[in-house]
Amino acid sequence: MKRLIPILLLAAVVAMFKLLPWWGSVAVVVGLGLCLKLFAWKLVERLMLGAFKAKGAALAGADCTLHGITRTTPPKPDAEGGEDGEEIERGPLRWVHIDLTVHVPDGNPARTPFRLWDATELTLVPVDAKAGPPPDGEESIGRIAGVELHRDANWVTLDEKLEGTQRIRLHAGVPADVEFFKLRYYFEVLENRATVQR
């Protein structure tokens, strides 16, 4: 069957040049070229979205438990001496430590080849954010400057990817008017297991 497709396509091209006037053949070729260009663009877009979806699948169905939010100092200036984004569009940032446990469902490793997740790629998003590709215009409502891992009753700077359920602490800057938020990891949105108010 697969061998028959090229033969049929060749026959269609020959018939097109034999049966249509020259301008009709040109119009068909131009139309096919435009369709291929559009199709190729959609294919590239679908491949890119598929890659991000697959990477985010490490936290598919995950949720989190918020242990606490405490005020802290801003991060030190970066190596070039800049403040590295002390303000975002909503105004100056209030710096906090967000202590939470990310609960990854036990069945996730069997459903995806991506078992590891990178806590430095979490973003703070509005509470009405939904799982799936972020809609146009959805912006982070804060900035995560660093991540620490809870290991042996101590907080250690995270320098590795994580697997499964982990307790982490985010060093985040949020605008003063933001009280509630969710975490996004690519196409996955982590819900709080319980509503925690500060």
KEKE-482002 format. One record per residue (C-alpha): residue in one letter; x, y, z; residue number from 1. Coordinates in nm, 4 decimals. Layout:
// KEKE-482002
+------+----------+----------+----------+-----+
: code :       xx :       yy :       zz : pos :
+------+----------+----------+----------+-----+
:    A :        X :        Y :        Z : NUM :
...
+------+----------+----------+----------+-----+
***
This chain:
// KEKE-482002
+------+----------+----------+----------+-----+
: code :       xx :       yy :       zz : pos :
+------+----------+----------+----------+-----+
:    M :   0.0000 :   0.0000 :   0.0000 :   1 :
:    K :   0.2811 :   0.2422 :   0.0862 :   2 :
:    R :   0.4398 :   0.1823 :  -0.2551 :   3 :
:    L :   0.1138 :   0.2694 :  -0.4267 :   4 :
:    I :   0.0965 :   0.6241 :  -0.2796 :   5 :
:    P :   0.3989 :   0.7665 :  -0.4719 :   6 :
:    I :   0.2700 :   0.6107 :  -0.7936 :   7 :
:    L :  -0.0737 :   0.7695 :  -0.7440 :   8 :
:    L :   0.0827 :   1.1083 :  -0.6653 :   9 :
:    L :   0.2964 :   1.0907 :  -0.9806 :  10 :
:    A :  -0.0094 :   0.9981 :  -1.1854 :  11 :
:    A :  -0.2008 :   1.2938 :  -1.0369 :  12 :
:    V :   0.0810 :   1.5358 :  -1.1268 :  13 :
:    V :   0.0982 :   1.4042 :  -1.4849 :  14 :
:    A :  -0.2806 :   1.4256 :  -1.5198 :  15 :
:    M :  -0.2770 :   1.7800 :  -1.3805 :  16 :
:    F :  -0.0295 :   1.8979 :  -1.6448 :  17 :
:    K :  -0.2123 :   1.7150 :  -1.9245 :  18 :
:    L :  -0.5688 :   1.8146 :  -1.8359 :  19 :
:    L :  -0.5336 :   2.1674 :  -1.6954 :  20 :
:    P :  -0.4237 :   2.4801 :  -1.8831 :  21 :
:    W :  -0.0759 :   2.6070 :  -1.7961 :  22 :
:    W :  -0.2078 :   2.8706 :  -1.5530 :  23 :
:    G :  -0.4211 :   2.6075 :  -1.3758 :  24 :
:    S :  -0.1168 :   2.3873 :  -1.3237 :  25 :
:    V :   0.0785 :   2.6836 :  -1.1823 :  26 :
:    A :  -0.2111 :   2.7701 :  -0.9494 :  27 :
:    V :  -0.2275 :   2.4119 :  -0.8226 :  28 :
:    V :   0.1503 :   2.4018 :  -0.7622 :  29 :
:    V :   0.1402 :   2.7374 :  -0.5759 :  30 :
:    G :  -0.1598 :   2.6210 :  -0.3727 :  31 :
:    L :   0.0136 :   2.2965 :  -0.2816 :  32 :
:    G :   0.3253 :   2.4924 :  -0.1827 :  33 :
:    L :   0.1233 :   2.7159 :   0.0491 :  34 :
:    C :  -0.0540 :   2.4155 :   0.2003 :  35 :
:    L :   0.2797 :   2.2427 :   0.2606 :  36 :
:    K :   0.4197 :   2.5573 :   0.4237 :  37 :
:    L :   0.1172 :   2.5833 :   0.6532 :  38 :
:    F :   0.1286 :   2.2125 :   0.7290 :  39 :
:    A :   0.5026 :   2.2268 :   0.8050 :  40 :
:    W :   0.4486 :   2.5199 :   1.0445 :  41 :
:    K :   0.1710 :   2.3323 :   1.2261 :  42 :
:    L :   0.3893 :   2.0215 :   1.2405 :  43 :
:    V :   0.6793 :   2.2147 :   1.3959 :  44 :
:    E :   0.4403 :   2.3773 :   1.6445 :  45 :
:    R :   0.2935 :   2.0400 :   1.7390 :  46 :
:    L :   0.6413 :   1.8880 :   1.7837 :  47 :
:    M :   0.7477 :   2.1764 :   2.0097 :  48 :
:    L :   0.4322 :   2.1530 :   2.2197 :  49 :
:    G :   0.4779 :   1.7768 :   2.2417 :  50 :
:    A :   0.8316 :   1.8185 :   2.3732 :  51 :
:    F :   0.7202 :   2.0587 :   2.6480 :  52 :
:    K :   0.4239 :   1.8388 :   2.7371 :  53 :
:    A :   0.6495 :   1.5328 :   2.7632 :  54 :
:    K :   0.8987 :   1.7157 :   2.9834 :  55 :
:    G :   0.6221 :   1.8421 :   3.2118 :  56 :
:    A :   0.4726 :   1.4926 :   3.2382 :  57 :
:    A :   0.7144 :   1.4185 :   3.5231 :  58 :
:    L :   0.4729 :   1.6209 :   3.7412 :  59 :
:    A :   0.1481 :   1.5115 :   3.5729 :  60 :
:    G :  -0.1215 :   1.4894 :   3.8378 :  61 :
:    A :   0.1121 :   1.6246 :   4.1056 :  62 :
:    D :  -0.0054 :   1.8531 :   4.3812 :  63 :
:    C :   0.1652 :   2.0206 :   4.6736 :  64 :
:    T :   0.1341 :   2.0788 :   5.0445 :  65 :
:    L :   0.2252 :   2.4277 :   5.1589 :  66 :
:    H :   0.4076 :   2.4173 :   5.4936 :  67 :
:    G :   0.4605 :   2.7893 :   5.5303 :  68 :
:    I :   0.5558 :   3.1228 :   5.3817 :  69 :
:    T :   0.8046 :   3.3411 :   5.5679 :  70 :
:    R :   0.9514 :   3.6810 :   5.4861 :  71 :
:    T :   1.3172 :   3.6885 :   5.3873 :  72 :
:    T :   1.5759 :   3.9156 :   5.2299 :  73 :
:    P :   1.6105 :   3.9776 :   4.8567 :  74 :
:    P :   1.8733 :   3.7769 :   4.6689 :  75 :
:    K :   2.2208 :   3.9193 :   4.6380 :  76 :
:    P :   2.2939 :   4.1111 :   4.3151 :  77 :
:    D :   2.4093 :   3.8960 :   4.0244 :  78 :
:    A :   2.7737 :   3.8731 :   3.9150 :  79 :
:    E :   2.7456 :   4.1808 :   3.6919 :  80 :
:    G :   2.6242 :   4.3878 :   3.9862 :  81 :
:    G :   2.2665 :   4.4255 :   3.8621 :  82 :
:    E :   1.9599 :   4.3709 :   4.0710 :  83 :
:    D :   1.8356 :   4.1041 :   3.8253 :  84 :
:    G :   1.4704 :   4.2010 :   3.8124 :  85 :
:    E :   1.3863 :   4.3518 :   4.1521 :  86 :
:    E :   1.0598 :   4.4761 :   4.0063 :  87 :
:    I :   0.8084 :   4.3295 :   3.7689 :  88 :
:    E :   0.5187 :   4.5066 :   3.6010 :  89 :
:    R :   0.3057 :   4.4923 :   3.9158 :  90 :
:    G :   0.5587 :   4.6815 :   4.1280 :  91 :
:    P :   0.8322 :   4.6065 :   4.3811 :  92 :
:    L :   0.8645 :   4.2515 :   4.5083 :  93 :
:    R :   0.8172 :   4.1208 :   4.8607 :  94 :
:    W :   1.0697 :   3.8389 :   4.9145 :  95 :
:    V :   0.9579 :   3.5191 :   5.0852 :  96 :
:    H :   1.0586 :   3.1589 :   5.1407 :  97 :
:    I :   0.7837 :   2.9220 :   5.0260 :  98 :
:    D :   0.8219 :   2.5872 :   5.2027 :  99 :
:    L :   0.6286 :   2.3126 :   5.0256 : 100 :
:    T :   0.6229 :   1.9449 :   4.9405 : 101 :
:    V :   0.5564 :   1.8460 :   4.5799 : 102 :
:    H :   0.3655 :   1.5164 :   4.5774 : 103 :
:    V :   0.4212 :   1.3180 :   4.2578 : 104 :
:    P :   0.1733 :   1.0324 :   4.1981 : 105 :
:    D :   0.3292 :   0.6866 :   4.2390 : 106 :
:    G :   0.2244 :   0.5768 :   3.8895 : 107 :
:    N :   0.3962 :   0.8643 :   3.7040 : 108 :
:    P :   0.7274 :   0.6883 :   3.6273 : 109 :
:    A :   0.5402 :   0.4136 :   3.4401 : 110 :
:    R :   0.3527 :   0.6682 :   3.2232 : 111 :
:    T :   0.6378 :   0.8853 :   3.1011 : 112 :
:    P :   1.0051 :   0.8432 :   3.0143 : 113 :
:    F :   1.0709 :   1.1730 :   3.1955 : 114 :
:    R :   1.1090 :   1.0842 :   3.5617 : 115 :
:    L :   1.3211 :   1.3801 :   3.6675 : 116 :
:    W :   1.1874 :   1.7303 :   3.7193 : 117 :
:    D :   1.3726 :   2.0569 :   3.7635 : 118 :
:    A :   1.2411 :   2.2691 :   4.0497 : 119 :
:    T :   1.4188 :   2.5753 :   3.9093 : 120 :
:    E :   1.1723 :   2.5653 :   3.6172 : 121 :
:    L :   0.8657 :   2.6146 :   3.8375 : 122 :
:    T :   0.6851 :   2.9450 :   3.7905 : 123 :
:    L :   0.4325 :   3.1322 :   4.0040 : 124 :
:    V :   0.1026 :   3.1767 :   3.8194 : 125 :
:    P :  -0.2416 :   3.3182 :   3.9073 : 126 :
:    V :  -0.4850 :   3.0988 :   4.1022 : 127 :
:    D :  -0.7134 :   3.0687 :   3.7994 : 128 :
:    A :  -0.4382 :   2.9013 :   3.5907 : 129 :
:    K :  -0.5395 :   2.5692 :   3.4349 : 130 :
:    A :  -0.3328 :   2.2716 :   3.3230 : 131 :
:    G :  -0.2430 :   2.2646 :   2.9548 : 132 :
:    P :  -0.0524 :   2.5034 :   2.7324 : 133 :
:    P :  -0.0352 :   2.8445 :   2.9008 : 134 :
:    P :  -0.2849 :   3.0802 :   2.7379 : 135 :
:    D :  -0.1559 :   3.3852 :   2.5556 : 136 :
:    G :  -0.1012 :   3.6613 :   2.8067 : 137 :
:    E :  -0.0485 :   3.4397 :   3.1128 : 138 :
:    E :   0.2531 :   3.5809 :   3.2887 : 139 :
:    S :   0.4364 :   3.4795 :   3.5994 : 140 :
:    I :   0.3087 :   3.6744 :   3.8987 : 141 :
:    G :   0.6436 :   3.6678 :   4.0730 : 142 :
:    R :   1.0031 :   3.5616 :   4.0406 : 143 :
:    I :   1.1753 :   3.2532 :   4.1790 : 144 :
:    A :   1.5375 :   3.3406 :   4.2527 : 145 :
:    G :   1.6487 :   3.0110 :   4.4038 : 146 :
:    V :   1.5443 :   2.6662 :   4.5218 : 147 :
:    E :   1.6600 :   2.4648 :   4.8204 : 148 :
:    L :   1.6016 :   2.0965 :   4.8942 : 149 :
:    H :   1.5116 :   1.9631 :   5.2388 : 150 :
:    R :   1.7681 :   1.6920 :   5.3052 : 151 :
:    D :   1.8626 :   1.5389 :   5.6417 : 152 :
:    A :   1.6695 :   1.8082 :   5.8328 : 153 :
:    N :   1.8639 :   2.0866 :   5.6571 : 154 :
:    W :   1.8062 :   2.3110 :   5.3578 : 155 :
:    V :   2.0691 :   2.2624 :   5.0873 : 156 :
:    T :   2.1043 :   2.4541 :   4.7630 : 157 :
:    L :   1.9507 :   2.2575 :   4.4808 : 158 :
:    D :   2.2028 :   2.1640 :   4.2126 : 159 :
:    E :   2.0339 :   1.8579 :   4.0657 : 160 :
:    K :   1.7101 :   1.7435 :   3.9105 : 161 :
:    L :   1.4626 :   1.5706 :   4.1369 : 162 :
:    E :   1.2645 :   1.2499 :   4.1154 : 163 :
:    G :   0.9345 :   1.1762 :   4.2834 : 164 :
:    T :   0.7929 :   1.3523 :   4.5890 : 165 :
:    Q :   1.0272 :   1.6147 :   4.7365 : 166 :
:    R :   1.0182 :   1.8918 :   4.9947 : 167 :
:    I :   1.1601 :   2.2159 :   4.8591 : 168 :
:    R :   1.1865 :   2.5811 :   4.9580 : 169 :
:    L :   1.1496 :   2.8515 :   4.6957 : 170 :
:    H :   1.3171 :   3.1905 :   4.7394 : 171 :
:    A :   1.0550 :   3.3980 :   4.5627 : 172 :
:    G :   0.9646 :   3.7587 :   4.5076 : 173 :
:    V :   0.5947 :   3.8368 :   4.4810 : 174 :
:    P :   0.4163 :   4.1706 :   4.4467 : 175 :
:    A :   0.2567 :   4.3018 :   4.7666 : 176 :
:    D :  -0.0950 :   4.2582 :   4.6265 : 177 :
:    V :  -0.0520 :   3.8836 :   4.5563 : 178 :
:    E :  -0.1889 :   3.6632 :   4.8335 : 179 :
:    F :  -0.2555 :   3.3367 :   4.6506 : 180 :
:    F :  -0.0895 :   3.1642 :   4.3579 : 181 :
:    K :  -0.0295 :   2.8292 :   4.1940 : 182 :
:    L :   0.2853 :   2.6709 :   4.0553 : 183 :
:    R :   0.3236 :   2.5831 :   3.6878 : 184 :
:    Y :   0.5685 :   2.3276 :   3.5486 : 185 :
:    Y :   0.5415 :   2.3483 :   3.1695 : 186 :
:    F :   0.1819 :   2.2347 :   3.1004 : 187 :
:    E :   0.1153 :   2.1049 :   3.4527 : 188 :
:    V :  -0.0353 :   2.3201 :   3.7283 : 189 :
:    L :   0.0191 :   2.2105 :   4.0867 : 190 :
:    E :  -0.2833 :   2.2507 :   4.3118 : 191 :
:    N :  -0.2591 :   2.2964 :   4.6883 : 192 :
:    R :  -0.3785 :   1.9942 :   4.8839 : 193 :
:    A :  -0.5236 :   2.2267 :   5.1454 : 194 :
:    T :  -0.5951 :   2.5966 :   5.1381 : 195 :
:    V :  -0.3309 :   2.7704 :   5.3431 : 196 :
:    Q :  -0.3787 :   3.1362 :   5.4296 : 197 :
:    R :  -0.1034 :   3.3636 :   5.5484 : 198 :
+------+----------+----------+----------+-----+
***
